[in-house]
Amino acid sequence: MLATVPTMPRAGSMRSPRRAWALAVVTLGGYAVWHHHRLNRELHDFGVDVRPIVSALALFPGVVVIAPALVTLWRTSIRLRVAQETVGLVPSADPRRSVISLPAALFVPYHQREANRVWCAER
């Protein structure tokens, strides 16, 4: 008889925020879309309610229309806040900071830094 292991939230990948931003710049935003999808996938696996594909599609081609990209960045910050509260951290992810960082793709290192806080606290 197999013993059941209690399911616990799974921590995501620790990544360098600087390296993530550099890859986003070098790939002309391609990595930013992949990173956004991956981060939302990790949040989904962690237990936060999100549909990663829809979130990534809102970023691209949504960035052409602007509004969907701003909404997905805002909501990703809210999801990061929920994850931070879940592990007992004081929520520090700021949706306004995510939104204003869209033009320079600075949301990539910002979101990764906030996610790293969650994954570090979880481990």
GUDOPA-567007 format. One record per atom (N, C-alpha, C, O): y, z, x; chain. Coordinates in nm, 2 decimals. Atoms other than C-alpha are relative to their C-alpha. Layout:
N
{north = Y, up = Z, east = X, c = A}
...
***
This chain:
123
{north = -0.12, up = 0.00, east = 0.08, c = A}
{north = 0.00, up = 0.00, east = 0.00, c = A}
{north = 0.12, up = 0.00, east = 0.09, c = A}
{north = 0.14, up = 0.08, east = 0.18, c = A}
{north = -0.13, up = 0.01, east = -0.08, c = A}
{north = 0.34, up = -0.10, east = 0.14, c = A}
{north = 0.10, up = 0.09, east = -0.05, c = A}
{north = 0.12, up = 0.10, east = -0.17, c = A}
{north = -0.11, up = -0.08, east = 0.04, c = A}
{north = 0.62, up = 0.14, east = 0.14, c = A}
{north = 0.12, up = -0.08, east = -0.02, c = A}
{north = 0.15, up = -0.17, east = 0.06, c = A}
{north = -0.12, up = 0.07, east = 0.02, c = A}
{north = 0.94, up = 0.02, east = 0.00, c = A}
{north = 0.12, up = 0.06, east = 0.08, c = A}
{north = 0.13, up = 0.19, east = 0.09, c = A}
{north = -0.11, up = -0.05, east = -0.08, c = A}
{north = 1.24, up = 0.05, east = 0.22, c = A}
{north = 0.13, up = -0.01, east = -0.08, c = A}
{north = 0.15, up = -0.11, east = -0.15, c = A}
{north = -0.12, up = 0.01, east = 0.08, c = A}
{north = 1.57, up = 0.14, east = 0.05, c = A}
{north = 0.09, up = -0.10, east = 0.05, c = A}
{north = 0.11, up = -0.12, east = 0.17, c = A}
{north = -0.09, up = 0.10, east = -0.04, c = A}
{north = 1.81, up = -0.14, east = 0.05, c = A}
{north = 0.14, up = 0.06, east = 0.03, c = A}
{north = 0.19, up = 0.13, east = -0.05, c = A}
{north = -0.13, up = -0.04, east = -0.04, c = A}
{north = 2.13, up = -0.07, east = 0.23, c = A}
{north = 0.09, up = -0.12, east = 0.03, c = A}
{north = 0.04, up = -0.22, east = 0.06, c = A}
{north = -0.08, up = 0.11, east = -0.03, c = A}
{north = 2.43, up = -0.28, east = 0.28, c = A}
{north = -0.02, up = -0.05, east = 0.14, c = A}
{north = -0.04, up = 0.03, east = 0.23, c = A}
{north = 0.02, up = 0.06, east = -0.13, c = A}
{north = 2.39, up = -0.52, east = 0.57, c = A}
{north = 0.13, up = -0.03, east = 0.07, c = A}
{north = 0.22, up = -0.09, east = 0.01, c = A}
{north = -0.12, up = 0.02, east = -0.07, c = A}
{north = 2.66, up = -0.52, east = 0.83, c = A}
{north = 0.01, up = -0.15, east = 0.04, c = A}
{north = -0.09, up = -0.21, east = 0.08, c = A}
{north = -0.02, up = 0.14, east = -0.04, c = A}
{north = 2.81, up = -0.86, east = 0.92, c = A}
{north = 0.01, up = -0.01, east = 0.15, c = A}
{north = -0.01, up = 0.09, east = 0.22, c = A}
{north = -0.01, up = 0.02, east = -0.14, c = A}
{north = 2.87, up = -1.01, east = 1.26, c = A}
{north = 0.13, up = 0.04, east = 0.06, c = A}
{north = 0.24, up = 0.01, east = 0.00, c = A}
{north = -0.12, up = -0.03, east = -0.07, c = A}
{north = 3.12, up = -0.87, east = 1.50, c = A}
{north = 0.04, up = -0.13, east = 0.08, c = A}
{north = -0.04, up = -0.18, east = 0.15, c = A}
{north = -0.05, up = 0.12, east = -0.07, c = A}
{north = 3.33, up = -1.16, east = 1.63, c = A}
{north = 0.13, up = 0.04, east = 0.07, c = A}
{north = 0.21, up = 0.13, east = 0.02, c = A}
{north = -0.13, up = -0.02, east = -0.06, c = A}
{north = 3.63, up = -1.17, east = 1.86, c = A}
{north = 0.10, up = -0.07, east = -0.08, c = A}
{north = 0.10, up = -0.19, east = -0.10, c = A}
{north = -0.10, up = 0.06, east = 0.08, c = A}
{north = 3.94, up = -1.23, east = 1.65, c = A}
{north = 0.08, up = -0.11, east = 0.08, c = A}
{north = 0.11, up = -0.21, east = 0.02, c = A}
{north = -0.07, up = 0.10, east = -0.08, c = A}
{north = 4.11, up = -1.42, east = 1.94, c = A}
{north = -0.08, up = -0.13, east = 0.01, c = A}
{north = -0.03, up = -0.24, east = 0.00, c = A}
{north = 0.09, up = 0.12, east = -0.01, c = A}
{north = 3.81, up = -1.65, east = 1.99, c = A}
{north = -0.01, up = -0.07, east = -0.13, c = A}
{north = -0.01, up = -0.20, east = -0.13, c = A}
{north = 0.01, up = 0.06, east = 0.13, c = A}
{north = 3.79, up = -1.71, east = 1.62, c = A}
{north = 0.13, up = -0.09, east = -0.03, c = A}
{north = 0.12, up = -0.20, east = -0.08, c = A}
{north = -0.13, up = 0.07, east = 0.02, c = A}
{north = 4.16, up = -1.81, east = 1.61, c = A}
{north = 0.00, up = -0.13, east = 0.09, c = A}
{north = 0.05, up = -0.23, east = 0.04, c = A}
{north = 0.00, up = 0.11, east = -0.10, c = A}
{north = 4.12, up = -2.03, east = 1.92, c = A}
{north = -0.09, up = -0.12, east = -0.05, c = A}
{north = -0.05, up = -0.23, east = -0.05, c = A}
{north = 0.09, up = 0.10, east = 0.06, c = A}
{north = 3.83, up = -2.21, east = 1.76, c = A}
{north = 0.06, up = -0.07, east = -0.12, c = A}
{north = 0.04, up = -0.19, east = -0.14, c = A}
{north = -0.07, up = 0.05, east = 0.12, c = A}
{north = 4.03, up = -2.26, east = 1.44, c = A}
{north = 0.10, up = -0.10, east = 0.04, c = A}
{north = 0.12, up = -0.21, east = -0.02, c = A}
{north = -0.10, up = 0.09, east = -0.05, c = A}
{north = 4.31, up = -2.42, east = 1.64, c = A}
{north = -0.06, up = -0.13, east = 0.06, c = A}
{north = -0.02, up = -0.24, east = 0.03, c = A}
{north = 0.06, up = 0.11, east = -0.07, c = A}
{north = 4.09, up = -2.64, east = 1.86, c = A}
{north = -0.07, up = -0.10, east = -0.10, c = A}
{north = -0.07, up = -0.22, east = -0.08, c = A}
{north = 0.07, up = 0.08, east = 0.09, c = A}
{north = 3.89, up = -2.77, east = 1.56, c = A}
{north = 0.09, up = -0.05, east = -0.12, c = A}
{north = 0.04, up = -0.10, east = -0.21, c = A}
{north = -0.10, up = 0.04, east = 0.10, c = A}
{north = 4.21, up = -2.84, east = 1.36, c = A}
{north = -0.03, up = 0.06, east = -0.14, c = A}
{north = -0.02, up = -0.01, east = -0.24, c = A}
{north = 0.02, up = -0.07, east = 0.13, c = A}
{north = 4.11, up = -2.59, east = 1.09, c = A}
{north = -0.14, up = -0.01, east = -0.05, c = A}
{north = -0.17, up = 0.07, east = -0.15, c = A}
{north = 0.14, up = 0.00, east = 0.04, c = A}
{north = 3.74, up = -2.68, east = 1.06, c = A}
{north = -0.07, up = 0.13, east = 0.01, c = A}
{north = -0.14, up = 0.17, east = -0.08, c = A}
{north = 0.06, up = -0.14, east = -0.02, c = A}
{north = 3.63, up = -2.35, east = 1.20, c = A}
{north = 0.06, up = 0.10, east = -0.09, c = A}
{north = -0.01, up = 0.19, east = -0.14, c = A}
{north = -0.06, up = -0.09, east = 0.09, c = A}
{north = 3.88, up = -2.17, east = 0.98, c = A}
{north = -0.07, up = 0.00, east = -0.13, c = A}
{north = -0.09, up = 0.10, east = -0.20, c = A}
{north = 0.08, up = 0.01, east = 0.13, c = A}
{north = 3.70, up = -2.30, east = 0.67, c = A}
{north = -0.14, up = 0.06, east = 0.01, c = A}
{north = -0.18, up = 0.13, east = -0.07, c = A}
{north = 0.13, up = -0.06, east = -0.02, c = A}
{north = 3.36, up = -2.22, east = 0.81, c = A}
{north = 0.01, up = 0.15, east = 0.01, c = A}
{north = -0.08, up = 0.22, east = -0.04, c = A}
{north = -0.02, up = -0.14, east = -0.02, c = A}
{north = 3.48, up = -1.88, east = 0.92, c = A}
{north = 0.03, up = 0.07, east = -0.14, c = A}
{north = -0.03, up = 0.18, east = -0.16, c = A}
{north = -0.03, up = -0.06, east = 0.13, c = A}
{north = 3.62, up = -1.81, east = 0.57, c = A}
{north = -0.12, up = 0.01, east = -0.08, c = A}
{north = -0.14, up = 0.11, east = -0.15, c = A}
{north = 0.13, up = 0.00, east = 0.08, c = A}
{north = 3.29, up = -1.91, east = 0.41, c = A}
{north = -0.09, up = 0.11, east = 0.05, c = A}
{north = -0.15, up = 0.19, east = -0.02, c = A}
{north = 0.09, up = -0.10, east = -0.06, c = A}
{north = 3.09, up = -1.70, east = 0.66, c = A}
{north = 0.04, up = 0.14, east = -0.03, c = A}
{north = -0.04, up = 0.23, east = -0.06, c = A}
{north = -0.05, up = -0.14, east = 0.03, c = A}
{north = 3.31, up = -1.39, east = 0.61, c = A}
{north = -0.03, up = 0.04, east = -0.14, c = A}
{north = -0.07, up = 0.15, east = -0.17, c = A}
{north = 0.02, up = -0.03, east = 0.14, c = A}
{north = 3.29, up = -1.42, east = 0.24, c = A}
{north = -0.15, up = 0.02, east = -0.03, c = A}
{north = -0.19, up = 0.09, east = -0.12, c = A}
{north = 0.14, up = -0.01, east = 0.01, c = A}
{north = 2.91, up = -1.47, east = 0.27, c = A}
{north = -0.05, up = 0.14, east = 0.04, c = A}
{north = -0.13, up = 0.21, east = -0.02, c = A}
{north = 0.03, up = -0.13, east = -0.05, c = A}
{north = 2.89, up = -1.15, east = 0.47, c = A}
{north = 0.04, up = 0.11, east = -0.09, c = A}
{north = -0.03, up = 0.21, east = -0.11, c = A}
{north = -0.05, up = -0.10, east = 0.10, c = A}
{north = 3.10, up = -0.96, east = 0.22, c = A}
{north = -0.10, up = 0.00, east = -0.13, c = A}
{north = -0.12, up = 0.10, east = -0.18, c = A}
{north = 0.10, up = 0.01, east = 0.12, c = A}
{north = 2.86, up = -1.09, east = -0.06, c = A}
{north = -0.13, up = 0.07, east = 0.04, c = A}
{north = -0.18, up = 0.15, east = -0.05, c = A}
{north = 0.12, up = -0.07, east = -0.04, c = A}
{north = 2.56, up = -0.97, east = 0.14, c = A}
{north = 0.02, up = 0.15, east = 0.01, c = A}
{north = -0.07, up = 0.23, east = -0.01, c = A}
{north = -0.04, up = -0.14, east = -0.01, c = A}
{north = 2.74, up = -0.64, east = 0.18, c = A}
{north = 0.00, up = 0.07, east = -0.13, c = A}
{north = -0.01, up = 0.19, east = -0.15, c = A}
{north = 0.00, up = -0.05, east = 0.13, c = A}
{north = 2.76, up = -0.60, east = -0.19, c = A}
{north = 0.13, up = -0.02, east = -0.08, c = A}
{north = 0.15, up = 0.02, east = -0.19, c = A}
{north = -0.12, up = 0.03, east = 0.06, c = A}
{north = 3.11, up = -0.72, east = -0.27, c = A}
{north = -0.02, up = -0.13, east = -0.09, c = A}
{north = -0.08, up = -0.22, east = -0.05, c = A}
{north = 0.02, up = 0.11, east = 0.09, c = A}
{north = 3.13, up = -0.96, east = -0.57, c = A}
{north = 0.09, up = -0.12, east = 0.04, c = A}
{north = 0.21, up = -0.11, east = 0.04, c = A}
{north = -0.07, up = 0.12, east = -0.05, c = A}
{north = 3.22, up = -1.30, east = -0.43, c = A}
{north = -0.09, up = -0.12, east = 0.00, c = A}
{north = -0.21, up = -0.10, east = 0.02, c = A}
{north = 0.08, up = 0.12, east = -0.01, c = A}
{north = 3.10, up = -1.66, east = -0.45, c = A}
{north = 0.06, up = -0.08, east = 0.13, c = A}
{north = 0.16, up = -0.14, east = 0.12, c = A}
{north = -0.05, up = 0.05, east = -0.13, c = A}
{north = 3.14, up = -1.78, east = -0.08, c = A}
{north = 0.03, up = -0.15, east = -0.01, c = A}
{north = 0.13, up = -0.19, east = 0.05, c = A}
{north = -0.03, up = 0.15, east = 0.01, c = A}
{north = 3.12, up = -2.16, east = -0.16, c = A}
{north = 0.13, up = -0.03, east = -0.07, c = A}
{north = 0.21, up = -0.11, east = -0.02, c = A}
{north = -0.12, up = 0.02, east = 0.08, c = A}
{north = 3.39, up = -2.14, east = -0.42, c = A}
{north = 0.12, up = 0.04, east = 0.09, c = A}
{north = 0.23, up = -0.02, east = 0.08, c = A}
{north = -0.11, up = -0.05, east = -0.08, c = A}
{north = 3.61, up = -1.94, east = -0.18, c = A}
{north = 0.03, up = -0.10, east = 0.11, c = A}
{north = 0.15, up = -0.12, east = 0.14, c = A}
{north = -0.02, up = 0.09, east = -0.11, c = A}
{north = 3.56, up = -2.19, east = 0.10, c = A}
{north = 0.06, up = -0.13, east = -0.06, c = A}
{north = 0.15, up = -0.19, east = 0.01, c = A}
{north = -0.06, up = 0.12, east = 0.07, c = A}
{north = 3.64, up = -2.48, east = -0.14, c = A}
{north = 0.14, up = 0.02, east = -0.04, c = A}
{north = 0.22, up = -0.08, east = -0.04, c = A}
{north = -0.14, up = -0.03, east = 0.03, c = A}
{north = 3.96, up = -2.31, east = -0.24, c = A}
{north = 0.09, up = -0.01, east = 0.12, c = A}
{north = 0.20, up = -0.05, east = 0.11, c = A}
{north = -0.08, up = 0.02, east = -0.12, c = A}
{north = 4.07, up = -2.31, east = 0.12, c = A}
{north = 0.01, up = -0.14, east = 0.04, c = A}
{north = 0.12, up = -0.18, east = 0.08, c = A}
{north = -0.01, up = 0.14, east = -0.03, c = A}
{north = 3.98, up = -2.67, east = 0.18, c = A}
{north = -0.08, up = -0.07, east = -0.10, c = A}
{north = -0.20, up = -0.04, east = -0.12, c = A}
{north = -0.13, up = 0.07, east = -0.01, c = A}
{north = 4.08, up = -2.90, east = 0.02, c = A}
{north = 0.11, up = 0.07, east = -0.07, c = A}
{north = 0.22, up = 0.01, east = -0.08, c = A}
{north = -0.11, up = -0.08, east = 0.07, c = A}
{north = 4.28, up = -2.63, east = -0.16, c = A}
{north = 0.13, up = 0.01, east = 0.08, c = A}
{north = 0.23, up = 0.03, east = 0.02, c = A}
{north = -0.12, up = -0.01, east = -0.08, c = A}
{north = 4.52, up = -2.61, east = 0.13, c = A}
{north = 0.10, up = -0.11, east = -0.02, c = A}
{north = 0.22, up = -0.09, east = 0.00, c = A}
{north = -0.09, up = 0.12, east = 0.03, c = A}
{north = 4.66, up = -2.95, east = 0.03, c = A}
{north = 0.09, up = 0.04, east = -0.12, c = A}
{north = 0.21, up = 0.01, east = -0.13, c = A}
{north = -0.07, up = -0.04, east = 0.12, c = A}
{north = 4.76, up = -2.80, east = -0.31, c = A}
{north = 0.07, up = 0.13, east = 0.02, c = A}
{north = 0.17, up = 0.16, east = -0.06, c = A}
{north = -0.05, up = -0.13, east = -0.04, c = A}
{north = 4.85, up = -2.47, east = -0.15, c = A}
{north = -0.04, up = 0.12, east = -0.09, c = A}
{north = -0.09, up = 0.22, east = -0.04, c = A}
{north = 0.03, up = -0.12, east = 0.09, c = A}
{north = 4.80, up = -2.24, east = -0.46, c = A}
{north = -0.15, up = 0.05, east = 0.02, c = A}
{north = -0.17, up = 0.17, east = 0.03, c = A}
{north = 0.14, up = -0.06, east = -0.02, c = A}
{north = 4.41, up = -2.22, east = -0.43, c = A}
{north = -0.02, up = 0.07, east = 0.13, c = A}
{north = -0.09, up = 0.17, east = 0.14, c = A}
{north = 0.02, up = -0.07, east = -0.13, c = A}
{north = 4.43, up = -2.14, east = -0.06, c = A}
{north = 0.07, up = 0.13, east = 0.00, c = A}
{north = 0.01, up = 0.23, east = 0.06, c = A}
{north = -0.06, up = -0.13, east = 0.00, c = A}
{north = 4.68, up = -1.86, east = -0.12, c = A}
{north = -0.08, up = 0.10, east = -0.08, c = A}
{north = -0.09, up = 0.21, east = -0.05, c = A}
{north = 0.08, up = -0.09, east = 0.09, c = A}
{north = 4.47, up = -1.72, east = -0.40, c = A}
{north = -0.13, up = 0.05, east = 0.07, c = A}
{north = -0.16, up = 0.17, east = 0.06, c = A}
{north = 0.12, up = -0.04, east = -0.07, c = A}
{north = 4.15, up = -1.72, east = -0.19, c = A}
{north = 0.03, up = 0.09, east = 0.12, c = A}
{north = -0.05, up = 0.18, east = 0.14, c = A}
{north = -0.04, up = -0.10, east = -0.10, c = A}
{north = 4.33, up = -1.55, east = 0.10, c = A}
{north = 0.03, up = 0.13, east = -0.05, c = A}
{north = -0.01, up = 0.24, east = 0.00, c = A}
{north = -0.04, up = -0.13, east = 0.07, c = A}
{north = 4.47, up = -1.29, east = -0.13, c = A}
{north = -0.13, up = 0.07, east = -0.04, c = A}
{north = -0.14, up = 0.19, east = -0.01, c = A}
{north = 0.12, up = -0.07, east = 0.05, c = A}
{north = 4.13, up = -1.22, east = -0.29, c = A}
{north = -0.09, up = 0.04, east = 0.11, c = A}
{north = -0.16, up = 0.14, east = 0.10, c = A}
{north = 0.08, up = -0.04, east = -0.12, c = A}
{north = 3.95, up = -1.21, east = 0.05, c = A}
{north = 0.05, up = 0.13, east = 0.06, c = A}
{north = -0.03, up = 0.22, east = 0.09, c = A}
{north = -0.06, up = -0.12, east = -0.05, c = A}
{north = 4.19, up = -0.94, east = 0.16, c = A}
{north = -0.04, up = 0.12, east = -0.09, c = A}
{north = -0.07, up = 0.23, east = -0.05, c = A}
{north = 0.04, up = -0.10, east = 0.10, c = A}
{north = 4.12, up = -0.75, east = -0.16, c = A}
{north = -0.15, up = 0.04, east = 0.02, c = A}
{north = -0.19, up = 0.16, east = 0.01, c = A}
{north = 0.15, up = -0.02, east = -0.03, c = A}
{north = 3.74, up = -0.79, east = -0.09, c = A}
{north = -0.02, up = 0.09, east = 0.13, c = A}
{north = -0.10, up = 0.17, east = 0.13, c = A}
{north = 0.01, up = -0.08, east = -0.12, c = A}
{north = 3.79, up = -0.65, east = 0.26, c = A}
{north = 0.05, up = 0.14, east = -0.03, c = A}
{north = -0.01, up = 0.23, east = 0.03, c = A}
{north = -0.05, up = -0.14, east = 0.04, c = A}
{north = 3.98, up = -0.35, east = 0.11, c = A}
{north = -0.12, up = 0.07, east = -0.07, c = A}
{north = -0.14, up = 0.19, east = -0.04, c = A}
{north = 0.11, up = -0.06, east = 0.07, c = A}
{north = 3.68, up = -0.29, east = -0.12, c = A}
{north = -0.11, up = 0.04, east = 0.10, c = A}
{north = -0.16, up = 0.15, east = 0.09, c = A}
{north = 0.10, up = -0.03, east = -0.10, c = A}
{north = 3.44, up = -0.31, east = 0.18, c = A}
{north = 0.04, up = 0.12, east = 0.08, c = A}
{north = -0.04, up = 0.20, east = 0.12, c = A}
{north = -0.05, up = -0.11, east = -0.08, c = A}
{north = 3.66, up = -0.07, east = 0.38, c = A}
{north = -0.01, up = 0.13, east = -0.08, c = A}
{north = -0.05, up = 0.23, east = -0.02, c = A}
{north = 0.02, up = -0.12, east = 0.08, c = A}
{north = 3.66, up = 0.18, east = 0.09, c = A}
{north = -0.14, up = 0.04, east = -0.01, c = A}
{north = -0.18, up = 0.16, east = -0.01, c = A}
{north = 0.15, up = -0.02, east = 0.01, c = A}
{north = 3.28, up = 0.14, east = 0.06, c = A}
{north = -0.05, up = 0.08, east = 0.12, c = A}
{north = -0.14, up = 0.17, east = 0.10, c = A}
{north = 0.05, up = -0.07, east = -0.12, c = A}
{north = 3.22, up = 0.26, east = 0.42, c = A}
{north = 0.08, up = 0.12, east = 0.03, c = A}
{north = 0.06, up = 0.19, east = 0.13, c = A}
{north = -0.08, up = -0.12, east = -0.02, c = A}
{north = 3.48, up = 0.54, east = 0.39, c = A}
{north = 0.12, up = -0.02, east = 0.08, c = A}
{north = 0.18, up = 0.08, east = 0.13, c = A}
{north = -0.12, up = 0.02, east = -0.08, c = A}
{north = 3.77, up = 0.38, east = 0.58, c = A}
{north = 0.12, up = 0.00, east = -0.10, c = A}
{north = 0.11, up = -0.02, east = -0.22, c = A}
{north = -0.12, up = 0.02, east = 0.07, c = A}
{north = 4.13, up = 0.39, east = 0.47, c = A}
{north = 0.03, up = -0.15, east = -0.01, c = A}
{north = 0.04, up = -0.21, east = 0.10, c = A}
{north = -0.02, up = 0.15, east = 0.01, c = A}
{north = 4.19, up = 0.04, east = 0.33, c = A}
{north = 0.13, up = -0.04, east = 0.08, c = A}
{north = 0.24, up = 0.01, east = 0.05, c = A}
{north = -0.11, up = 0.05, east = -0.08, c = A}
{north = 4.42, up = -0.15, east = 0.57, c = A}
{north = 0.02, up = -0.15, east = -0.02, c = A}
{north = 0.13, up = -0.20, east = 0.03, c = A}
{north = -0.02, up = 0.14, east = 0.02, c = A}
{north = 4.37, up = -0.51, east = 0.47, c = A}
{north = 0.11, up = -0.03, east = -0.10, c = A}
{north = 0.11, up = 0.03, east = -0.21, c = A}
{north = -0.12, up = 0.03, east = 0.08, c = A}
{north = 4.70, up = -0.64, east = 0.33, c = A}
{north = 0.00, up = -0.14, east = -0.05, c = A}
{north = 0.01, up = -0.23, east = 0.03, c = A}
{north = 0.00, up = 0.14, east = 0.05, c = A}
{north = 4.69, up = -0.94, east = 0.10, c = A}
{north = 0.12, up = -0.08, east = 0.03, c = A}
{north = 0.12, up = -0.20, east = 0.06, c = A}
{north = -0.12, up = 0.08, east = -0.03, c = A}
{north = 5.05, up = -1.03, east = 0.17, c = A}
{north = 0.00, up = -0.05, east = 0.14, c = A}
{north = 0.05, up = -0.16, east = 0.16, c = A}
{north = 0.00, up = 0.05, east = -0.14, c = A}
{north = 4.99, up = -1.05, east = 0.54, c = A}
{north = -0.10, up = -0.12, east = 0.01, c = A}
{north = -0.07, up = -0.21, east = 0.09, c = A}
{north = 0.09, up = 0.12, east = 0.00, c = A}
{north = 4.70, up = -1.29, east = 0.47, c = A}
{north = 0.07, up = -0.12, east = -0.04, c = A}
{north = 0.05, up = -0.23, east = 0.02, c = A}
{north = -0.07, up = 0.12, east = 0.06, c = A}
{north = 4.91, up = -1.52, east = 0.26, c = A}
{north = 0.10, up = -0.06, east = 0.09, c = A}
{north = 0.11, up = -0.18, east = 0.10, c = A}
{north = -0.11, up = 0.05, east = -0.09, c = A}
{north = 5.20, up = -1.54, east = 0.50, c = A}
{north = -0.05, up = -0.06, east = 0.13, c = A}
{north = 0.02, up = -0.13, east = 0.20, c = A}
{north = 0.05, up = 0.05, east = -0.13, c = A}
{north = 4.97, up = -1.62, east = 0.79, c = A}
{north = -0.08, up = -0.13, east = -0.02, c = A}
{north = -0.14, up = -0.18, east = 0.08, c = A}
{north = 0.08, up = 0.13, east = 0.02, c = A}
{north = 4.82, up = -1.94, east = 0.63, c = A}
{north = 0.05, up = -0.11, east = 0.09, c = A}
{north = -0.04, up = -0.18, east = 0.15, c = A}
{north = -0.04, up = 0.12, east = -0.08, c = A}
{north = 5.04, up = -2.20, east = 0.82, c = A}
{north = -0.06, up = 0.00, east = 0.14, c = A}
{north = -0.09, up = -0.11, east = 0.19, c = A}
{north = 0.05, up = 0.00, east = -0.14, c = A}
{north = 4.93, up = -2.09, east = 1.16, c = A}
{north = -0.14, up = 0.04, east = 0.02, c = A}
{north = -0.19, up = 0.07, east = 0.13, c = A}
{north = 0.15, up = -0.04, east = 0.01, c = A}
{north = 4.57, up = -2.00, east = 1.06, c = A}
{north = -0.02, up = 0.14, east = 0.06, c = A}
{north = -0.12, up = 0.17, east = 0.11, c = A}
{north = 0.01, up = -0.14, east = -0.05, c = A}
{north = 4.65, up = -1.64, east = 1.17, c = A}
{north = -0.08, up = 0.09, east = -0.10, c = A}
{north = -0.11, up = 0.20, east = -0.06, c = A}
{north = 0.08, up = -0.08, east = 0.09, c = A}
{north = 4.45, up = -1.52, east = 0.87, c = A}
{north = -0.14, up = 0.01, east = 0.06, c = A}
{north = -0.21, up = 0.11, east = 0.03, c = A}
{north = 0.14, up = 0.00, east = -0.06, c = A}
{north = 4.13, up = -1.60, east = 1.07, c = A}
{north = -0.01, up = 0.13, east = 0.09, c = A}
{north = -0.10, up = 0.21, east = 0.07, c = A}
{north = 0.01, up = -0.12, east = -0.08, c = A}
{north = 4.19, up = -1.33, east = 1.34, c = A}
{north = 0.03, up = 0.13, east = -0.08, c = A}
{north = -0.03, up = 0.23, east = -0.06, c = A}
{north = -0.03, up = -0.12, east = 0.08, c = A}
{north = 4.34, up = -1.09, east = 1.09, c = A}
{north = -0.12, up = 0.04, east = -0.09, c = A}
{north = -0.15, up = 0.16, east = -0.09, c = A}
{north = 0.11, up = -0.03, east = 0.08, c = A}
{north = 4.05, up = -1.11, east = 0.85, c = A}
{north = -0.12, up = 0.05, east = 0.08, c = A}
{north = -0.19, up = 0.14, east = 0.05, c = A}
{north = 0.11, up = -0.04, east = -0.09, c = A}
{north = 3.80, up = -1.09, east = 1.14, c = A}
{north = 0.02, up = 0.14, east = 0.05, c = A}
{north = -0.07, up = 0.22, east = 0.06, c = A}
{north = -0.03, up = -0.13, east = -0.05, c = A}
{north = 3.97, up = -0.78, east = 1.28, c = A}
{north = -0.03, up = 0.11, east = -0.11, c = A}
{north = -0.09, up = 0.21, east = -0.08, c = A}
{north = 0.02, up = -0.09, east = 0.11, c = A}
{north = 3.96, up = -0.61, east = 0.94, c = A}
{north = -0.15, up = 0.01, east = -0.04, c = A}
{north = -0.20, up = 0.12, east = -0.06, c = A}
{north = 0.15, up = 0.00, east = 0.02, c = A}
{north = 3.59, up = -0.71, east = 0.89, c = A}
{north = -0.07, up = 0.07, east = 0.11, c = A}
{north = -0.16, up = 0.15, east = 0.08, c = A}
{north = 0.06, up = -0.07, east = -0.12, c = A}
{north = 3.51, up = -0.58, east = 1.24, c = A}
{north = 0.01, up = 0.15, east = -0.02, c = A}
{north = -0.09, up = 0.22, east = 0.01, c = A}
{north = -0.01, up = -0.14, east = 0.03, c = A}
{north = 3.64, up = -0.24, east = 1.13, c = A}
{north = -0.11, up = 0.05, east = -0.10, c = A}
{north = -0.17, up = 0.15, east = -0.08, c = A}
{north = 0.10, up = -0.04, east = 0.10, c = A}
{north = 3.40, up = -0.24, east = 0.83, c = A}
{north = -0.14, up = 0.00, east = 0.07, c = A}
{north = -0.22, up = 0.09, east = 0.06, c = A}
{north = 0.13, up = 0.01, east = -0.06, c = A}
{north = 3.10, up = -0.36, east = 1.04, c = A}
{north = -0.02, up = 0.11, east = 0.10, c = A}
{north = -0.13, up = 0.17, east = 0.11, c = A}
{north = 0.01, up = -0.11, east = -0.10, c = A}
{north = 3.17, up = -0.10, east = 1.31, c = A}
{north = -0.03, up = 0.13, east = -0.07, c = A}
{north = -0.11, up = 0.21, east = -0.03, c = A}
{north = 0.01, up = -0.13, east = 0.07, c = A}
{north = 3.20, up = 0.18, east = 1.06, c = A}
{north = -0.14, up = 0.00, east = -0.07, c = A}
{north = -0.20, up = 0.11, east = -0.08, c = A}
{north = 0.13, up = 0.01, east = 0.06, c = A}
{north = 2.88, up = 0.06, east = 0.89, c = A}
{north = -0.12, up = 0.04, east = 0.10, c = A}
{north = -0.22, up = 0.10, east = 0.06, c = A}
{north = 0.11, up = -0.02, east = -0.10, c = A}
{north = 2.67, up = 0.07, east = 1.21, c = A}
{north = 0.01, up = 0.15, east = 0.05, c = A}
{north = -0.07, up = 0.19, east = 0.13, c = A}
***
